[in-house]
Each structure stands twice: as C-alpha cells, then as structure tokens.
Amino acid sequence: MKKLLMLIAVFGLAGCGEPDQVVVYKQGKYQGKPDTRPWDNEPLALTGSGKWTKGDRASWETQIKARQLTQHEDKRIYQ
C-alpha cells in the first residue's frame, strides 16, 4: 500500500513539472505566410461547387452568394 501511494505521488508530481511554453515573436516581423486574395485561387475540382474564373473577383463573389443561398435553411427546404 505504501508503494502504491509513493507511485501515485511520483506520477502526480511529474504531471506538475511541465515547463511553460512561450512563443518568442520578433518585433515587426510577420511569422506566418502572406495571405493571397481568395479569387486568385483555383476552384476545387473535387467538390464541383467552385465555378468561378481564377483572378475574376466578380465571378468569385457570384459563386459565394450562390453558395450562401444553398446554405440558407429556408431556401433549401422549399427548393
């Protein structure tokens, strides 16, 4: 019984010994990748839902509006 209590105490203390994980940022430096405009990406070929022309913002916005309408519950139920 004494060995079991010692074992529990050892594992309990080991769980408390985790060091702090701190990220060091360089001032003025962006650490991630730069973002691109969403309409400059290729439409996904697998889903078949993307029907915009790469680089054309107007066709991308039209596709996004059509996608939002299909996600609206009232519109989906009565189609």
Backbone as XML, in Angstrom:
<?xml version="1.0"?>
<chain id="A" units="angstrom">
  <residue number="1" name="MET">
    <atom name="N" x="0.827" y="-1.190" z="0.000"/>
    <atom name="CA" x="0.000" y="0.000" z="0.000"/>
    <atom name="C" x="0.872" y="1.255" z="0.000"/>
  </residue>
  <residue number="2" name="LYS">
    <atom name="N" x="1.957" y="1.193" z="0.742"/>
    <atom name="CA" x="2.859" y="2.330" z="0.820"/>
    <atom name="C" x="3.522" y="2.584" z="-0.539"/>
  </residue>
  <residue number="3" name="LYS">
    <atom name="N" x="3.850" y="1.492" z="-1.257"/>
    <atom name="CA" x="4.460" y="1.635" z="-2.583"/>
    <atom name="C" x="3.475" y="2.266" z="-3.569"/>
  </residue>
  <residue number="4" name="LEU">
    <atom name="N" x="2.206" y="1.894" z="-3.444"/>
    <atom name="CA" x="1.184" y="2.446" z="-4.328"/>
    <atom name="C" x="1.027" y="3.952" z="-4.092"/>
  </residue>
  <residue number="5" name="LEU">
    <atom name="N" x="1.027" y="4.369" z="-2.839"/>
    <atom name="CA" x="0.918" y="5.797" z="-2.533"/>
    <atom name="C" x="2.135" y="6.566" z="-3.034"/>
  </residue>
  <residue number="6" name="MET">
    <atom name="N" x="3.301" y="5.964" z="-2.910"/>
    <atom name="CA" x="4.523" y="6.611" z="-3.408"/>
    <atom name="C" x="4.476" y="6.736" z="-4.934"/>
  </residue>
  <residue number="7" name="LEU">
    <atom name="N" x="3.973" y="5.691" z="-5.590"/>
    <atom name="CA" x="3.876" y="5.708" z="-7.046"/>
    <atom name="C" x="2.894" y="6.791" z="-7.512"/>
  </residue>
  <residue number="8" name="ILE">
    <atom name="N" x="1.774" y="6.916" z="-6.827"/>
    <atom name="CA" x="0.795" y="7.957" z="-7.152"/>
    <atom name="C" x="1.395" y="9.342" z="-6.921"/>
  </residue>
  <residue number="9" name="ALA">
    <atom name="N" x="2.142" y="9.506" z="-5.850"/>
    <atom name="CA" x="2.774" y="10.793" z="-5.556"/>
    <atom name="C" x="3.814" y="11.147" z="-6.619"/>
  </residue>
  <residue number="10" name="VAL">
    <atom name="N" x="4.584" y="10.159" z="-7.057"/>
    <atom name="CA" x="5.609" y="10.414" z="-8.076"/>
    <atom name="C" x="4.957" y="10.841" z="-9.388"/>
  </residue>
  <residue number="11" name="PHE">
    <atom name="N" x="3.911" y="10.121" z="-9.813"/>
    <atom name="CA" x="3.236" y="10.489" z="-11.056"/>
    <atom name="C" x="2.511" y="11.829" z="-10.927"/>
  </residue>
  <residue number="12" name="GLY">
    <atom name="N" x="1.972" y="12.112" z="-9.767"/>
    <atom name="CA" x="1.306" y="13.392" z="-9.546"/>
    <atom name="C" x="2.276" y="14.556" z="-9.632"/>
  </residue>
  <residue number="13" name="LEU">
    <atom name="N" x="3.456" y="14.402" z="-9.056"/>
    <atom name="CA" x="4.457" y="15.464" z="-9.121"/>
    <atom name="C" x="5.054" y="15.586" z="-10.520"/>
  </residue>
  <residue number="14" name="ALA">
    <atom name="N" x="5.162" y="14.482" z="-11.224"/>
    <atom name="CA" x="5.697" y="14.536" z="-12.588"/>
    <atom name="C" x="4.749" y="15.306" z="-13.507"/>
  </residue>
  <residue number="15" name="GLY">
    <atom name="N" x="3.454" y="15.208" z="-13.261"/>
    <atom name="CA" x="2.482" y="15.944" z="-14.069"/>
    <atom name="C" x="2.539" y="17.440" z="-13.830"/>
  </residue>
  <residue number="16" name="CYS">
    <atom name="N" x="3.021" y="17.857" z="-12.679"/>
    <atom name="CA" x="3.107" y="19.283" z="-12.361"/>
    <atom name="C" x="4.401" y="19.907" z="-12.861"/>
  </residue>
  <residue number="17" name="GLY">
    <atom name="N" x="5.312" y="19.107" z="-13.358"/>
    <atom name="CA" x="6.616" y="19.616" z="-13.753"/>
    <atom name="C" x="6.716" y="20.044" z="-15.197"/>
  </residue>
  <residue number="18" name="GLU">
    <atom name="N" x="5.614" y="20.342" z="-15.859"/>
    <atom name="CA" x="5.674" y="20.743" z="-17.257"/>
    <atom name="C" x="6.196" y="22.175" z="-17.366"/>
  </residue>
  <residue number="19" name="PRO">
    <atom name="N" x="7.195" y="22.402" z="-18.217"/>
    <atom name="CA" x="7.716" y="23.767" z="-18.364"/>
    <atom name="C" x="6.750" y="24.637" z="-19.173"/>
  </residue>
  <residue number="20" name="ASP">
    <atom name="N" x="6.820" y="25.934" z="-18.956"/>
    <atom name="CA" x="5.981" y="26.869" z="-19.705"/>
    <atom name="C" x="6.405" y="26.884" z="-21.170"/>
  </residue>
  <residue number="21" name="GLN">
    <atom name="N" x="5.419" y="26.940" z="-22.060"/>
    <atom name="CA" x="5.687" y="27.004" z="-23.490"/>
    <atom name="C" x="5.378" y="28.420" z="-23.957"/>
  </residue>
  <residue number="22" name="VAL">
    <atom name="N" x="6.421" y="29.172" z="-24.239"/>
    <atom name="CA" x="6.277" y="30.570" z="-24.607"/>
    <atom name="C" x="6.801" y="30.763" z="-26.026"/>
  </residue>
  <residue number="23" name="VAL">
    <atom name="N" x="6.027" y="31.453" z="-26.848"/>
    <atom name="CA" x="6.444" y="31.754" z="-28.207"/>
    <atom name="C" x="7.150" y="33.101" z="-28.197"/>
  </residue>
  <residue number="24" name="VAL">
    <atom name="N" x="8.312" y="33.152" z="-28.811"/>
    <atom name="CA" x="9.067" y="34.395" z="-28.887"/>
    <atom name="C" x="8.836" y="35.002" z="-30.268"/>
  </residue>
  <residue number="25" name="TYR">
    <atom name="N" x="8.244" y="36.192" z="-30.300"/>
    <atom name="CA" x="7.978" y="36.880" z="-31.553"/>
    <atom name="C" x="9.058" y="37.915" z="-31.805"/>
  </residue>
  <residue number="26" name="LYS">
    <atom name="N" x="9.452" y="38.041" z="-33.057"/>
    <atom name="CA" x="10.382" y="39.098" z="-33.429"/>
    <atom name="C" x="9.559" y="40.343" z="-33.733"/>
  </residue>
  <residue number="27" name="GLN">
    <atom name="N" x="9.932" y="41.447" z="-33.134"/>
    <atom name="CA" x="9.175" y="42.675" z="-33.285"/>
    <atom name="C" x="9.192" y="43.137" z="-34.738"/>
  </residue>
  <residue number="28" name="GLY">
    <atom name="N" x="8.010" y="43.379" z="-35.284"/>
    <atom name="CA" x="7.908" y="43.887" z="-36.645"/>
    <atom name="C" x="8.017" y="42.834" z="-37.722"/>
  </residue>
  <residue number="29" name="LYS">
    <atom name="N" x="8.156" y="41.594" z="-37.366"/>
    <atom name="CA" x="8.281" y="40.520" z="-38.351"/>
    <atom name="C" x="7.032" y="39.658" z="-38.305"/>
  </residue>
  <residue number="30" name="TYR">
    <atom name="N" x="6.416" y="39.443" z="-39.454"/>
    <atom name="CA" x="5.248" y="38.568" z="-39.553"/>
    <atom name="C" x="5.741" y="37.134" z="-39.596"/>
  </residue>
  <residue number="31" name="GLN">
    <atom name="N" x="5.213" y="36.288" z="-38.728"/>
    <atom name="CA" x="5.712" y="34.928" z="-38.596"/>
    <atom name="C" x="4.997" y="33.932" z="-39.507"/>
  </residue>
  <residue number="32" name="GLY">
    <atom name="N" x="3.864" y="34.298" z="-40.045"/>
    <atom name="CA" x="3.104" y="33.367" z="-40.875"/>
    <atom name="C" x="3.338" y="33.607" z="-42.355"/>
  </residue>
  <residue number="33" name="LYS">
    <atom name="N" x="2.591" y="32.893" z="-43.162"/>
    <atom name="CA" x="2.718" y="33.089" z="-44.603"/>
    <atom name="C" x="1.811" y="34.231" z="-45.036"/>
  </residue>
  <residue number="34" name="PRO">
    <atom name="N" x="2.162" y="34.943" z="-46.074"/>
    <atom name="CA" x="1.314" y="36.047" z="-46.525"/>
    <atom name="C" x="0.032" y="35.514" z="-47.156"/>
  </residue>
  <residue number="35" name="ASP">
    <atom name="N" x="-1.052" y="36.228" z="-46.931"/>
    <atom name="CA" x="-2.343" y="35.828" z="-47.477"/>
    <atom name="C" x="-2.457" y="36.276" z="-48.931"/>
  </residue>
  <residue number="36" name="THR">
    <atom name="N" x="-3.180" y="35.487" z="-49.696"/>
    <atom name="CA" x="-3.488" y="35.863" z="-51.067"/>
    <atom name="C" x="-4.972" y="36.175" z="-51.156"/>
  </residue>
  <residue number="37" name="ARG">
    <atom name="N" x="-5.377" y="36.779" z="-52.246"/>
    <atom name="CA" x="-6.790" y="37.078" z="-52.431"/>
    <atom name="C" x="-7.521" y="35.778" z="-52.746"/>
  </residue>
  <residue number="38" name="PRO">
    <atom name="N" x="-8.709" y="35.566" z="-52.191"/>
    <atom name="CA" x="-9.403" y="34.294" z="-52.385"/>
    <atom name="C" x="-9.784" y="34.025" z="-53.834"/>
  </residue>
  <residue number="39" name="TRP">
    <atom name="N" x="-10.023" y="35.050" z="-54.627"/>
    <atom name="CA" x="-10.430" y="34.820" z="-56.015"/>
    <atom name="C" x="-9.237" y="34.502" z="-56.909"/>
  </residue>
  <residue number="40" name="ASP">
    <atom name="N" x="-8.008" y="34.583" z="-56.378"/>
    <atom name="CA" x="-6.823" y="34.197" z="-57.150"/>
    <atom name="C" x="-6.521" y="32.709" z="-57.044"/>
  </residue>
  <residue number="41" name="ASN">
    <atom name="N" x="-7.280" y="31.985" z="-56.255"/>
    <atom name="CA" x="-7.072" y="30.544" z="-56.117"/>
    <atom name="C" x="-7.893" y="29.793" z="-57.148"/>
  </residue>
  <residue number="42" name="GLU">
    <atom name="N" x="-7.438" y="28.582" z="-57.450"/>
    <atom name="CA" x="-8.186" y="27.711" z="-58.352"/>
    <atom name="C" x="-9.417" y="27.173" z="-57.623"/>
  </residue>
  <residue number="43" name="PRO">
    <atom name="N" x="-10.552" y="27.040" z="-58.307"/>
    <atom name="CA" x="-11.711" y="26.381" z="-57.685"/>
    <atom name="C" x="-11.388" y="24.919" z="-57.406"/>
  </residue>
  <residue number="44" name="LEU">
    <atom name="N" x="-11.985" y="24.358" z="-56.358"/>
    <atom name="CA" x="-11.744" y="22.958" z="-56.029"/>
    <atom name="C" x="-12.383" y="22.072" z="-57.082"/>
  </residue>
  <residue number="45" name="ALA">
    <atom name="N" x="-11.597" y="21.181" z="-57.642"/>
    <atom name="CA" x="-12.101" y="20.314" z="-58.708"/>
    <atom name="C" x="-12.890" y="19.136" z="-58.150"/>
  </residue>
  <residue number="46" name="LEU">
    <atom name="N" x="-12.590" y="18.715" z="-56.926"/>
    <atom name="CA" x="-13.217" y="17.517" z="-56.382"/>
    <atom name="C" x="-14.674" y="17.732" z="-56.010"/>
  </residue>
  <residue number="47" name="THR">
    <atom name="N" x="-14.992" y="18.869" z="-55.438"/>
    <atom name="CA" x="-16.358" y="19.086" z="-54.967"/>
    <atom name="C" x="-17.292" y="19.518" z="-56.081"/>
  </residue>
  <residue number="48" name="GLY">
    <atom name="N" x="-16.769" y="20.169" z="-57.089"/>
    <atom name="CA" x="-17.619" y="20.637" z="-58.171"/>
    <atom name="C" x="-18.432" y="21.863" z="-57.821"/>
  </residue>
  <residue number="49" name="SER">
    <atom name="N" x="-18.247" y="22.404" z="-56.621"/>
    <atom name="CA" x="-19.048" y="23.557" z="-56.213"/>
    <atom name="C" x="-18.436" y="24.874" z="-56.672"/>
  </residue>
  <residue number="50" name="GLY">
    <atom name="N" x="-17.141" y="24.912" z="-56.890"/>
    <atom name="CA" x="-16.490" y="26.149" z="-57.285"/>
    <atom name="C" x="-16.577" y="26.364" z="-58.780"/>
  </residue>
  <residue number="51" name="LYS">
    <atom name="N" x="-17.283" y="27.394" z="-59.201"/>
    <atom name="CA" x="-17.470" y="27.666" z="-60.623"/>
    <atom name="C" x="-17.046" y="29.087" z="-60.960"/>
  </residue>
  <residue number="52" name="TRP">
    <atom name="N" x="-15.953" y="29.566" z="-60.388"/>
    <atom name="CA" x="-15.516" y="30.909" z="-60.708"/>
    <atom name="C" x="-14.255" y="30.854" z="-61.558"/>
  </residue>
  <residue number="53" name="THR">
    <atom name="N" x="-13.962" y="31.968" z="-62.189"/>
    <atom name="CA" x="-12.768" y="32.079" z="-63.007"/>
    <atom name="C" x="-11.639" y="32.596" z="-62.131"/>
  </residue>
  <residue number="54" name="LYS">
    <atom name="N" x="-10.491" y="31.954" z="-62.205"/>
    <atom name="CA" x="-9.355" y="32.362" z="-61.376"/>
    <atom name="C" x="-8.963" y="33.799" z="-61.718"/>
  </residue>
  <residue number="55" name="GLY">
    <atom name="N" x="-8.878" y="34.640" z="-60.689"/>
    <atom name="CA" x="-8.488" y="36.031" z="-60.857"/>
    <atom name="C" x="-9.650" y="36.985" z="-61.090"/>
  </residue>
  <residue number="56" name="ASP">
    <atom name="N" x="-10.864" y="36.489" z="-61.269"/>
    <atom name="CA" x="-12.030" y="37.332" z="-61.527"/>
    <atom name="C" x="-12.835" y="37.480" z="-60.237"/>
  </residue>
  <residue number="57" name="ARG">
    <atom name="N" x="-12.764" y="38.653" z="-59.647"/>
    <atom name="CA" x="-13.429" y="38.878" z="-58.368"/>
    <atom name="C" x="-14.950" y="38.804" z="-58.490"/>
  </residue>
  <residue number="58" name="ALA">
    <atom name="N" x="-15.502" y="39.324" z="-59.573"/>
    <atom name="CA" x="-16.959" y="39.341" z="-59.738"/>
    <atom name="C" x="-17.520" y="37.923" z="-59.821"/>
  </residue>
  <residue number="59" name="SER">
    <atom name="N" x="-16.858" y="37.037" z="-60.573"/>
    <atom name="CA" x="-17.361" y="35.662" z="-60.669"/>
    <atom name="C" x="-17.207" y="34.941" z="-59.336"/>
  </residue>
  <residue number="60" name="TRP">
    <atom name="N" x="-16.151" y="35.255" z="-58.579"/>
    <atom name="CA" x="-15.957" y="34.647" z="-57.261"/>
    <atom name="C" x="-17.070" y="35.092" z="-56.310"/>
  </residue>
  <residue number="61" name="GLU">
    <atom name="N" x="-17.400" y="36.398" z="-56.326"/>
    <atom name="CA" x="-18.464" y="36.901" z="-55.454"/>
    <atom name="C" x="-19.814" y="36.301" z="-55.824"/>
  </residue>
  <residue number="62" name="THR">
    <atom name="N" x="-20.073" y="36.113" z="-57.116"/>
    <atom name="CA" x="-21.317" y="35.476" z="-57.551"/>
    <atom name="C" x="-21.396" y="34.053" z="-57.026"/>
  </residue>
  <residue number="63" name="GLN">
    <atom name="N" x="-20.291" y="33.332" z="-57.090"/>
    <atom name="CA" x="-20.257" y="31.957" z="-56.596"/>
    <atom name="C" x="-20.467" y="31.906" z="-55.086"/>
  </residue>
  <residue number="64" name="ILE">
    <atom name="N" x="-19.870" y="32.839" z="-54.351"/>
    <atom name="CA" x="-20.035" y="32.876" z="-52.895"/>
    <atom name="C" x="-21.494" y="33.164" z="-52.535"/>
  </residue>
  <residue number="65" name="LYS">
    <atom name="N" x="-22.130" y="34.077" z="-53.250"/>
    <atom name="CA" x="-23.542" y="34.378" z="-52.980"/>
    <atom name="C" x="-24.422" y="33.168" z="-53.262"/>
  </residue>
  <residue number="66" name="ALA">
    <atom name="N" x="-24.136" y="32.453" z="-54.350"/>
    <atom name="CA" x="-24.903" y="31.245" z="-54.666"/>
    <atom name="C" x="-24.687" y="30.180" z="-53.597"/>
  </residue>
  <residue number="67" name="ARG">
    <atom name="N" x="-23.474" y="30.079" z="-53.101"/>
    <atom name="CA" x="-23.173" y="29.107" z="-52.045"/>
    <atom name="C" x="-23.916" y="29.460" z="-50.758"/>
  </residue>
  <residue number="68" name="GLN">
    <atom name="N" x="-23.960" y="30.734" z="-50.425"/>
    <atom name="CA" x="-24.663" y="31.154" z="-49.221"/>
    <atom name="C" x="-26.154" y="30.872" z="-49.318"/>
  </residue>
  <residue number="69" name="LEU">
    <atom name="N" x="-26.727" y="31.015" z="-50.503"/>
    <atom name="CA" x="-28.153" y="30.734" z="-50.669"/>
    <atom name="C" x="-28.452" y="29.252" z="-50.484"/>
  </residue>
  <residue number="70" name="THR">
    <atom name="N" x="-27.535" y="28.373" z="-50.888"/>
    <atom name="CA" x="-27.774" y="26.938" z="-50.705"/>
    <atom name="C" x="-27.593" y="26.531" z="-49.251"/>
  </residue>
  <residue number="71" name="GLN">
    <atom name="N" x="-26.931" y="27.353" z="-48.459"/>
    <atom name="CA" x="-26.753" y="27.036" z="-47.045"/>
    <atom name="C" x="-27.867" y="27.619" z="-46.182"/>
  </residue>
  <residue number="72" name="HIS">
    <atom name="N" x="-28.728" y="28.430" z="-46.747"/>
    <atom name="CA" x="-29.840" y="29.035" z="-46.019"/>
    <atom name="C" x="-30.937" y="27.984" z="-45.877"/>
  </residue>
  <residue number="73" name="GLU">
    <atom name="N" x="-31.342" y="27.676" z="-44.674"/>
    <atom name="CA" x="-32.292" y="26.585" z="-44.422"/>
    <atom name="C" x="-33.644" y="26.807" z="-45.090"/>
  </residue>
  <residue number="74" name="ASP">
    <atom name="N" x="-34.174" y="28.023" z="-45.038"/>
    <atom name="CA" x="-35.481" y="28.272" z="-45.644"/>
    <atom name="C" x="-35.436" y="28.066" z="-47.155"/>
  </residue>
  <residue number="75" name="LYS">
    <atom name="N" x="-34.352" y="28.474" z="-47.776"/>
    <atom name="CA" x="-34.224" y="28.299" z="-49.223"/>
    <atom name="C" x="-34.053" y="26.821" z="-49.574"/>
  </residue>
  <residue number="76" name="ARG">
    <atom name="N" x="-33.305" y="26.082" z="-48.763"/>
    <atom name="CA" x="-33.043" y="24.669" z="-49.056"/>
    <atom name="C" x="-34.294" y="23.819" z="-48.905"/>
  </residue>
  <residue number="77" name="ILE">
    <atom name="N" x="-35.121" y="24.106" z="-47.935"/>
    <atom name="CA" x="-36.294" y="23.275" z="-47.655"/>
    <atom name="C" x="-37.304" y="23.364" z="-48.791"/>
  </residue>
  <residue number="78" name="TYR">
    <atom name="N" x="-37.499" y="24.558" z="-49.343"/>
    <atom name="CA" x="-38.565" y="24.765" z="-50.318"/>
    <atom name="C" x="-38.077" y="24.699" z="-51.760"/>
  </residue>
  <residue number="79" name="GLN">
    <atom name="N" x="-36.919" y="24.129" z="-52.016"/>
    <atom name="CA" x="-36.438" y="24.005" z="-53.397"/>
    <atom name="C" x="-37.027" y="22.802" z="-54.067"/>
  </residue>
</chain>
